[in-house]
Amino acid sequence: MSDMITVTLPDGSQKQTARGTTIADFVRESIGAGLAKAALFARVNGQDMDLARKLEEDAKLQIFTPKSPEALELIRHDAAHVVASAVQRLFPGTQVTIGPATEEGFYYDFFREKPFTPEDLEKIEAEANAELKRDLAFVRTEISMDEAVRLFEEKGEKFKVEIVKDIAAKGAKTLTLYSHGDWVDFCLGPHAPSTGKIGVIKILSSSGAYWRGDHRNPMLQRVYGTAFFDKKALQEYLTRIEEAKKRDHRKLGKELDLFHFHQYAPGAAFWTAKGTALYQTLSNWMRELTAEDGYVEIKTPLMFNKGLWETSGHWGKYKENMFLVLDNESGEHDFSLKPMNCPSHHLFYGFKKHSYRDLPLRFHTQDVLHRNEAAGSLGGLTRVRQFAQDDAHIYCMESQITDEVRRFVKLLDRVYKAVGLTYAVKLSTRPEQRLGDDSLWDRAEGGLKAALESLGLQYELAPGDGAFYGPKIDFAVSDSIGRRWQLGTMQLDYLAPERFDLTYVGEDNAEHRPVVLHRAIFGSFERFTAILIEHFAGAFPAWLAPVQATLVTVADRQLDYARKVRDDLRARGYRVELDERGMTLNAKIREAQIQKVPFTLVVGDNEVEAGAVAPRRYGGEDLKTMKLADFEALLAKEAALP
């Protein structure tokens, strides 16, 4: 065996180094001191590693620095360890459990009987940031499972012992430990070279959480935090968080009188008249768009016998998330409210024989769905038990996949642009456990790639993240304050046609399997509405606003004219209200602004005499007095569906 190995860098260049050289030494000696100083961790032949690890064989090497998108997740994982060590120093006897990085930061769960107070959290934050200044090295070691059990038993960490035994029961022989200073935890890593690589830690909040999410287990104290490379980035994040609180759809939903929830129907929204107007506008808009794009709208039953779910595979894998219904004849829970539309659409397709000339068939539906989400996971409109989707399934020939994906992306692009949402695209390819041979997956992935590239869309490749039945394209939108939401999806499915024996007759007069494309743009109406409320901060554009204009009079003598204006505008399809309360003009205008109504129409004696209104936009812009016909033309333009 040669003492030298070849290291291939991302630009394709190759360098030789001695076998057993640490990654850190290789970077310093073969690439440069600047990169070595900035480096946080490495990816070696696809595996993420600490810089202290050794290069033992030929390798493809990628180095990550604070400029890398992956870097924040790493230091937030580091920060979780630092916070846990700080907690145990400040509060002796506290036991540690788990502390993963999250999309926006991290959390760590602790076992102690007394909840953390705001003053406790301040102390934890100060101690954690002091530890960053000590710049303690993260040190990786491996020990046997028996040694790990003894180590954590000696420390009195019963939760860690339980986790170690679970890992050992799955066949693991060794465990990876990471220590900084005198504190140690186990995890897969990697970690940065030292705690000093973390710029700043911020503790955000605390809450209760059951061990392993089971209410029968002990209650833990969860500490939420985040970390950034510098205070400026942290401040930008905190400012965004404060803005997000102001925009919280649960807060605005109440203030704008859009929806309510009640304990008798957990996870199911009560839509007010205004909320229903908003909901129906989105619903009708999607109906128009899909009709223009060649879809037909169908409705299928809301409840099915378990036979459907056995055929689809959901009865065995998804039953606990379904609302089961008792069959009085059998005495068994043999029926379920449907949690998704796809199986019923497959039944619908199978009612008729289809020719290749019929394809593609595009079925759109907005039926109500029910999923038995855990009570603790429910939150406003973003996680509910009753909802509807802008759901659609496309049945097509394999040769039509690329065109159908192109068609879908163009529609999705139109929708997101209309509401000011930008998006990023991810193409998820074949997972390790999958159905179908490689040639089938090659064709499927090739079709999706070709469609994306023909549209000029940049996309991130997510190897192995596809569904077991086919690859998929996911669309993550960014709202007006930079938050990302997973929304649209296009999933390619070869399994359903097999399970449901779906066929079409080809040009050769033989039967063939269609391909199913599952697609959504809004996702659920409830979640999409929540996103839009927060994206617009409740100040919807005129076409979407529940109330498009509010009439206010200077005095009661103008009420008859104002009522006629309201009725005329309503007759033309606009959502207009008249404030007839005995309040001052300024109070009425202020109330319309609080309700974020796009137009407030002031009516005084001059407007009555001239057959006019004096519109003011939300935000205060005075458009001056204009003839009613002129205002209607303006409203018609801004209230038209995009």
C-alpha atoms as one frame of an Amber mdcrd trajectory, in Angstrom:
protein
   0.000   0.000   0.000   1.380   3.373  -1.019   2.186   5.948   1.658   0.694
   8.663  -0.558  -2.949   9.279  -1.457  -4.698  11.536  -3.975  -7.075  14.262
  -2.817  -9.473  15.696  -5.424 -10.784  19.208  -4.782 -14.165  20.640  -5.922
 -12.587  22.353  -8.954 -11.251  18.996 -10.162  -7.628  19.665  -9.253  -5.724
  16.907  -7.466  -3.044  16.984  -4.793  -0.903  14.300  -3.190  -0.512  13.953
   0.556   0.789  11.400   3.022  -1.690   8.790   4.187  -2.845   9.621   7.714
  -2.534  13.401   7.307  -5.274  15.256   9.180  -7.667  17.262   7.070  -6.604
  20.439   8.881  -2.902  19.813   8.125  -3.649  18.992   4.489  -5.586  22.237
   4.029  -2.876  24.283   5.721   0.020  22.701   3.801  -1.563  22.074   0.397
  -4.173  24.801  -0.053  -3.287  27.728   2.171  -3.266  29.248   5.632  -6.242
  31.505   4.849  -8.606  28.624   4.151  -7.154  26.627   7.038  -7.959  29.460
   9.442 -11.533  29.854   8.153 -12.328  26.119   7.816 -15.051  24.653  10.009
 -15.530  21.110   8.755 -15.011  18.957   5.678 -16.884  16.578   3.423 -14.779
  13.539   2.505 -16.199  11.211  -0.140 -19.662  12.497   0.747 -19.281  12.129
   4.522 -19.090  15.182   6.802 -16.087  15.103   9.125 -14.177  17.139  11.690
 -10.971  18.765  10.489  -9.008  16.658  12.982  -9.951  13.443  11.168  -7.266
  11.724   9.094  -7.227  11.119   5.340  -6.619   7.400   4.993  -7.497   6.813
   1.304  -7.974   8.626  -1.977 -10.685  11.197  -1.370 -12.902  13.871  -2.846
 -12.599  16.752  -0.404 -14.764  19.831   0.158 -14.030  22.388   2.870 -16.770
  24.457   4.531 -16.245  27.940   5.990 -18.570  30.523   7.579 -19.508  31.597
   4.048 -20.951  28.135   3.288 -24.757  27.738   3.601 -24.194  24.590   5.673
 -22.073  26.419   8.257 -24.905  27.840  10.377 -26.357  24.396  11.048 -22.932
  23.231  12.238 -22.314  26.039  14.727 -25.881  25.765  16.019 -25.205  22.117
  16.792 -22.006  23.272  18.509 -24.023  25.886  20.396 -26.435  23.254  21.704
 -23.482  21.453  23.321 -22.185  24.714  24.791 -25.588  25.618  26.246 -25.998
  22.148  27.755 -22.618  22.422  29.477 -23.516  25.898  30.761 -26.835  24.654
  32.165 -25.192  21.809  34.044 -22.603  24.140  35.570 -25.236  26.657  36.644
 -27.819  24.107  37.812 -26.052  21.047  39.265 -28.139  17.871  39.169 -29.823
  18.764  35.862 -29.777  15.839  33.430 -29.250  16.224  29.687 -31.168  14.412
  26.950 -30.969  15.573  23.304 -30.129  18.877  21.598 -30.460  19.033  17.812
 -29.940  21.939  15.456 -33.122  23.245  13.818 -33.776  25.367  10.756 -33.601
  28.601  12.778 -31.382  27.585  15.679 -31.364  24.714  18.162 -32.985  23.395
  21.288 -31.840  21.221  24.175 -34.084  19.209  26.491 -33.166  18.996  30.180
 -34.625  17.013  33.057 -35.166  19.102  36.161 -38.269  19.506  38.265 -38.239
  23.294  38.319 -38.924  25.124  35.020 -36.378  27.706  33.881 -37.295  31.292
  34.693 -36.520  34.289  32.447 -33.706  35.137  34.873 -32.335  31.592  34.494
 -32.304  31.968  30.717 -30.339  35.206  30.987 -27.737  33.458  33.163 -27.513
  30.542  30.714 -26.967  32.904  27.781 -24.228  34.817  29.606 -22.442  31.628
  30.670 -22.674  30.115  27.182 -21.188  33.216  25.530 -18.403  33.293  28.132
 -17.572  29.742  27.087 -17.172  30.871  23.486 -14.463  33.295  24.586 -12.567
  30.435  26.247 -12.251  28.887  22.772 -12.336  25.290  24.008 -11.457  22.591
  21.481 -14.101  20.059  20.439 -12.423  16.661  20.823 -13.756  13.486  19.214
 -13.234  10.021  20.702 -14.765   6.586  20.210 -15.605   4.172  23.015 -17.375
   0.841  23.279 -21.067   0.693  24.079 -20.342  -0.873  27.483 -17.904   1.918
  28.302 -20.490   4.496  27.208 -23.136   2.979  29.489 -20.716   3.022  32.441
 -19.665   6.611  31.682 -23.190   8.019  31.686 -24.328   5.856  34.611 -21.462
   7.306  36.656 -22.616  10.797  35.654 -26.183   9.998  36.715 -27.462  10.644
  33.164 -30.308   8.096  33.028 -31.717   9.505  29.785 -28.350   9.229  28.046
 -28.023   5.650  29.317 -31.426   4.826  27.838 -30.417   6.251  24.447 -27.069
   4.405  24.465 -28.792   1.094  25.222 -31.258   1.709  22.385 -28.365   2.360
  19.991 -26.580  -0.781  21.187 -29.750  -2.840  20.678 -29.665  -1.848  17.006
 -26.235  -3.433  16.616 -23.831  -0.525  17.145 -20.474  -1.544  18.656 -18.940
   1.862  19.345 -20.148   5.323  20.247 -18.704   8.690  19.244 -18.144  11.193
  22.039 -17.449  14.905  21.752 -16.011  16.893  24.629 -15.123  20.512  25.141
 -13.400  21.316  28.409 -14.626  18.814  30.983 -18.100  18.371  29.449 -18.886
  15.398  27.221 -21.827  14.236  25.107 -22.285  11.698  22.360 -23.283  12.548
  18.807 -22.280  11.745  15.259 -20.735  15.164  14.642 -19.062  16.841  12.971
 -18.174  19.851  15.082 -16.097  22.951  14.453 -12.512  22.920  15.765 -13.454
  24.916  18.888 -16.186  26.829  20.689 -14.588  30.105  19.563 -15.796  29.505
  15.999 -19.323  30.284  17.235 -19.778  34.034  17.088 -22.672  34.600  19.478
 -25.397  32.558  21.195 -28.877  33.875  21.956 -31.337  32.065  24.244 -34.835
  32.653  22.934 -37.327  30.872  25.186 -38.137  27.733  27.140 -41.078  25.368
  27.337 -42.095  21.941  28.526 -41.642  18.851  26.368 -42.299  15.196  27.141
 -39.381  12.796  26.897 -39.538  11.273  23.418 -42.789  13.147  22.768 -44.867
  10.735  24.878 -47.146  12.215  27.556 -46.628   9.084  29.644 -42.942   9.952
  29.988 -41.313  12.559  32.274 -41.741  16.234  31.489 -38.527  17.905  30.329
 -37.537  21.577  30.148 -36.722  22.597  26.577 -34.452  25.586  26.017 -34.612
  27.195  22.573 -31.737  29.224  21.199 -29.911  30.274  18.092 -26.356  31.116
  17.067 -24.705  33.291  14.440 -21.191  34.134  13.367 -21.557  37.772  14.402
 -23.814  40.119  16.363 -24.992  41.942  13.240 -26.479  38.758  11.769 -28.063
  37.972  15.136 -29.647  41.416  15.339 -31.061  41.077  11.824 -32.564  37.749
  12.867 -34.059  39.176  16.072 -35.551  42.076  14.124 -37.114  39.582  11.732
 -38.484  37.588  14.669 -40.098  40.699  16.129 -41.628  41.496  12.759 -42.870
  37.916  12.514 -44.598  38.274  15.893 -46.450  41.342  14.621 -47.475  39.389
  11.535 -48.493  36.196  13.349 -51.578  34.974  11.507 -53.200  33.891  14.778
 -52.922  37.445  16.112 -53.992  39.117  12.849 -56.719  36.534  12.261 -58.387
  37.664  15.466 -57.769  41.399  14.943 -59.076  41.302  11.366 -61.935  38.937
  12.264 -60.981  36.188   9.803 -61.238  32.915  11.731 -61.652  31.342  15.164
 -60.990  28.002  16.861 -62.939  26.238  19.600 -62.015  23.429  21.974 -64.994
  21.397  20.768 -63.443  21.182  17.279 -59.659  21.171  17.816 -57.690  21.733
  14.648 -60.697  22.863  12.599 -61.224  26.530  11.749 -64.425  28.548  12.015
 -64.221  31.020   9.118 -65.963  34.349   9.629 -67.696  36.179   6.790 -64.461
  38.031   6.043 -62.354  34.897   6.347 -64.753  33.010   4.106 -64.486  35.765
   1.486 -60.701  35.429   1.569 -60.879  31.634   1.408 -63.402  31.634  -1.453
 -61.366  34.159  -3.426 -58.378  31.817  -3.325 -60.595  28.848  -4.113 -62.273
  30.528  -7.094 -58.938  31.822  -8.354 -57.467  28.330  -8.378 -60.596  26.987
 -10.069 -60.213  29.546 -12.862 -56.504  28.857 -13.263 -56.876  25.091 -13.432
 -59.838  25.299 -15.795 -57.772  27.496 -18.128 -54.944  24.974 -17.888 -56.982
  21.973 -18.977 -57.997  20.480 -15.624 -61.435  19.143 -14.818 -62.758  19.518
 -11.288 -64.159  16.427  -9.632 -65.492  15.515  -6.192 -65.115  12.161  -4.480
 -66.567  10.761  -1.221 -65.212  11.949   2.111 -65.364   8.501   3.768 -64.121
   5.135   2.496 -63.969   1.537   3.585 -60.559   0.292   4.693 -60.329  -1.691
   1.455 -59.295   1.472  -0.375 -56.579   2.232   2.157 -55.335  -1.358   2.069
 -54.977  -1.115  -1.700 -53.153   2.214  -1.453 -50.978   1.016   1.427 -52.162
   3.650   3.911 -54.038   1.287   6.236 -50.801  -0.343   7.310 -48.544   2.723
   7.350 -50.803   5.704   8.047 -53.730   4.326  10.054 -52.800   6.134  13.279
 -53.111   9.472  11.449 -56.606   8.722  10.129 -59.971   9.410  11.741 -61.564
   5.969  11.924 -65.327   5.482  11.770 -67.200   2.602  13.405 -69.206   0.317
  11.132 -72.381  -0.502  13.080 -72.817  -3.782  11.231 -69.336  -5.199  11.760
 -68.655  -3.421  15.041 -65.181  -2.581  13.723 -63.566   0.685  12.717 -63.600
  -0.332   9.075 -64.114   3.125   7.598 -62.074   6.309   7.620 -62.473   9.947
   6.689 -60.070  10.488   3.819 -56.728  12.097   4.744 -55.715  12.615   1.111
 -57.372  12.574  -2.311 -55.050  10.440  -4.423 -56.539   6.955  -3.800 -60.056
   8.196  -4.580 -58.802   9.810  -7.783 -57.267   6.497  -8.813 -60.672   4.869
  -8.326 -62.244   7.637 -10.393 -59.764   7.087 -13.241 -60.608   3.385 -13.187
 -64.325   3.896 -13.788 -63.734   4.181 -17.535 -61.473   2.658 -20.114 -58.997
   5.189 -21.471 -57.173   5.552 -24.745 -53.826   7.237 -25.266 -55.874   9.941
 -27.007 -57.518  10.776 -23.614 -54.196  11.497 -21.950 -53.150  13.521 -20.155
 -56.134  13.586 -17.802 -55.877  16.317 -15.164 -58.193  15.944 -12.148 -58.470
  18.902  -9.755 -60.326  18.806  -6.436 -60.833  20.919  -3.325 -62.495  18.297
  -1.106 -62.276  18.472   2.682 -59.632  16.207   4.236 -59.042  15.039   7.807
 -55.813  13.975   9.481 -55.542  13.027  13.138 -52.633  15.308  14.040 -51.348
  15.161  17.618 -53.011  17.767  19.818 -49.652  19.246  20.800 -48.701  19.885
  17.167 -51.783  21.951  16.306 -51.063  25.637  15.718 -53.396  28.157  14.137
 -53.952  27.473  10.450 -50.505  26.028   9.796 -51.214  22.651  11.413 -54.858
  21.578  11.495 -56.939  18.415  11.437 -59.521  19.553   8.879 -58.350  21.223
   5.683 -58.655  21.298   1.905 -55.967  21.295  -0.763 -55.679  22.642  -4.289
 -55.034  19.025  -5.087 -54.609  17.590  -8.568 -53.506  14.344 -10.161 -52.366
  14.053 -13.729 -52.591  10.710 -15.512 -50.308  10.675 -18.514 -48.028   8.618
 -20.705 -44.359   8.471 -19.820 -43.558  10.462 -22.954 -45.728  13.318 -21.616
 -43.963  13.778 -18.257 -41.630  16.562 -19.351 -44.392  18.616 -20.969 -46.674
  18.187 -17.949 -43.961  19.281 -15.531 -43.225  22.335 -17.689 -46.927  23.176
 -17.763 -47.215  22.822 -13.993 -44.160  24.961 -13.225 -45.472  27.753 -15.456
 -48.773  27.713 -13.552 -47.012  27.636 -10.190 -44.766  30.524 -11.268 -47.819
  32.573 -12.237 -49.468  31.971  -8.858 -46.443  32.747  -6.713 -45.534  35.865
  -8.682 -49.101  37.144  -8.326 -48.761  37.159  -4.531 -45.105  38.244  -4.443
 -43.577  34.968  -3.271 -40.173  33.968  -4.603 -39.167  30.313  -4.599 -36.278
  27.877  -4.700 -36.472  24.485  -6.412 -35.228  21.126  -5.178 -35.108  17.957
  -7.282 -35.161  14.857  -5.084 -33.832  11.704  -6.716 -33.983   7.953  -6.079
 -33.767   6.794  -2.458 -31.913   3.665  -1.438 -35.180   1.841  -0.781 -37.311
   2.219  -3.895 -39.575   0.501  -6.358 -38.661   0.021  -9.994 -35.384  -0.672
 -11.776 -32.644   1.851 -12.520 -33.677   2.301 -16.130 -37.144   3.405 -14.971
 -35.629   5.876 -12.505 -33.207   7.125 -15.142 -36.130   7.990 -17.404 -38.179
   9.532 -14.583 -35.369  11.708 -13.241 -34.312  12.610 -16.772 -37.804  13.828
 -17.568 -37.973  16.068 -14.494 -34.470  17.449 -15.102 -35.242  18.148 -18.749
 -38.385  20.046 -17.798 -36.609  22.206 -15.227 -33.669  22.937 -17.512 -35.900
  23.769 -20.470 -37.544  26.410 -18.280 -34.157  27.809 -17.287 -34.816  27.098
 -13.612 -31.914  26.702 -11.239 -32.445  23.849  -8.826 -30.733  22.101  -5.961
 -30.192  18.378  -6.322 -31.204  16.318  -3.290 -29.838  12.806  -3.936 -31.783
  10.080  -2.169 -34.646  12.334  -1.007 -37.189  11.148  -3.558 -40.281   9.159
  -2.614 -40.000   5.374  -2.813 -42.360   5.436  -5.786 -40.625   8.135  -7.823
 -38.605  11.377  -7.892 -40.159  14.717  -6.985 -39.723  18.457  -7.317 -40.362
  20.632  -4.250 -40.792  24.404  -4.173 -39.827  26.402  -1.066 -41.132  29.976
  -1.082 -39.640  32.987   0.668 -42.036  35.562   2.080 -41.663  39.319   2.470
 -39.489  39.030   5.596 -37.277  36.257   4.272 -38.814  33.207   5.933 -38.958
  29.994   3.915 -42.038  27.808   3.625 -42.300  24.458   1.865 -45.295  24.752
  -0.478 -45.617  23.437  -4.012 -44.731  19.923  -5.077 -44.736  17.707  -8.139
 -44.316  14.005  -7.421 -43.937  11.300 -10.024 -45.625   8.014  -9.102 -45.160
   4.656 -10.821 -46.538   2.625  -7.903 -50.190   3.749  -7.801 -51.016   2.553
 -11.344 -49.724  -0.887 -10.356 -51.593  -1.031  -7.058 -54.856   0.149  -8.622
 -54.394  -1.668 -11.945 -54.748   1.540 -13.966 -54.347   1.222 -17.713 -54.813
   2.946 -21.043 -54.903   1.527 -24.538 -51.938   2.656 -26.592 -51.521   3.194
 -30.323 -50.560  -0.481 -30.557 -53.992  -1.461 -29.142 -52.249  -2.986 -26.112
 -52.787  -1.965 -22.488 -50.163   0.193 -20.794 -49.717   1.724 -17.371 -50.124
   5.495 -17.106 -47.855   7.553 -14.890 -49.412   9.576 -12.047 -48.198  13.076
 -11.238 -49.274  14.352  -7.805 -49.155  18.145  -7.681 -50.142  21.084  -5.493
 -49.383  24.805  -5.535 -51.117  26.201  -2.451 -50.732  22.977  -0.496 -53.584
  23.326   1.964 -55.816  26.391   1.746 -55.504  26.829   5.499 -51.706  26.883
   5.576 -51.465  28.988   2.415 -53.882  31.511   3.931 -51.735  31.683   7.070
 -48.642  32.324   4.954 -50.392  35.066   2.991 -51.703  36.760   6.143 -48.151
  36.953   7.472 -46.598  37.747   4.086 -48.906  40.755   3.579 -49.121  41.513
   7.334 -52.898  41.436   6.819 -52.814  44.248   4.235 -54.016  42.242   1.246
 -54.078  43.582  -2.301 -57.530  44.666  -3.412 -58.250  41.504  -5.424 -57.673
  39.334  -2.347 -58.900  41.575   0.487 -62.020  40.329   2.312 -63.360  43.905
   2.226 -62.161  45.897  -0.769 -63.651  49.270   0.177 -65.377  50.818   3.177
 -67.686  53.843   2.833 -67.649  56.453   5.606 -69.866  59.537   5.744 -69.153
  62.960   7.171 -72.713  63.181   8.503 -75.840  61.039   8.605 -77.487  63.077
   5.841 -75.116  61.411   3.332 -76.139  57.872   4.350 -78.794  57.376   1.658
 -76.293  58.232  -1.064 -73.616  56.050   0.573 -76.028  53.109   0.742 -76.766
  53.477  -2.968 -73.021  53.554  -3.772 -72.479  50.446  -1.629 -75.340  48.582
  -3.289 -74.229  49.578  -6.799 -70.666  48.416  -6.178 -71.851  45.182  -4.562
 -74.088  44.533  -7.550 -70.988  44.690  -9.721 -69.331  42.005  -7.593 -67.156
  44.110  -5.285 -66.814  43.492  -1.554 -67.905  46.836  -0.086 -69.133  47.843
   3.369 -70.711  50.986   4.809 -69.787  52.075   8.334 -73.061  53.431   9.748
 -71.932  53.611  13.376 -72.403  56.859  15.266 -68.710  57.729  15.339 -66.729
  60.699  14.120 -65.389  60.684  10.589 -61.789  60.418  11.786 -62.656  57.474
  14.028 -64.276  55.644  11.116 -61.286  56.311   8.849 -58.932  55.121  11.585
 -60.974  51.928  12.039 -60.817  51.192   8.301 -57.033  51.633   8.461 -56.803
  49.287  11.433 -58.789  46.724   9.445 -56.315  47.270   6.556 -59.093  47.880
   3.999 -57.506  48.774   0.619 -59.833  51.761  -0.001 -61.705  54.020   2.400
 -64.336  56.048   0.516 -65.195  59.329   2.208 -68.614  60.786   1.357 -69.569
  64.376   2.203 -72.006  66.892   0.741 -69.693  67.674  -2.187 -69.429  63.984
  -3.125 -73.214  63.561  -2.947 -73.754  66.573  -5.184 -71.123  65.446  -7.714
 -72.007  61.725  -7.717 -68.502  61.009  -6.475 -66.414  59.521  -3.669 -63.117
  60.618  -2.085 -60.947  57.466  -1.869 -58.024  56.986   0.493 -55.726  54.021
   0.155 -54.649  51.884   3.089 -51.557  53.643   4.372 -53.041  57.103   4.011
 -52.638  58.156   0.346 -55.465  60.573  -0.504 -56.638  60.038  -4.107 -58.875
  63.133  -3.967 -62.480  63.284  -5.059 -63.314  61.344  -8.211 -66.474  60.411
 -10.051 -67.952  57.089  -8.932 -67.448  55.679 -12.441 -63.747  56.604 -12.305
 -63.309  54.923  -8.944 -65.101  51.843 -10.190 -62.682  51.656 -13.128 -59.759
  51.864 -10.695 -61.254  49.213  -8.442 -62.036  46.963 -11.400 -58.383  47.033
 -12.397 -57.028  46.322  -8.918 -59.707  43.817  -7.897 -59.346  41.610 -10.979
 -57.978  38.122 -10.293 -54.360  37.991 -11.481
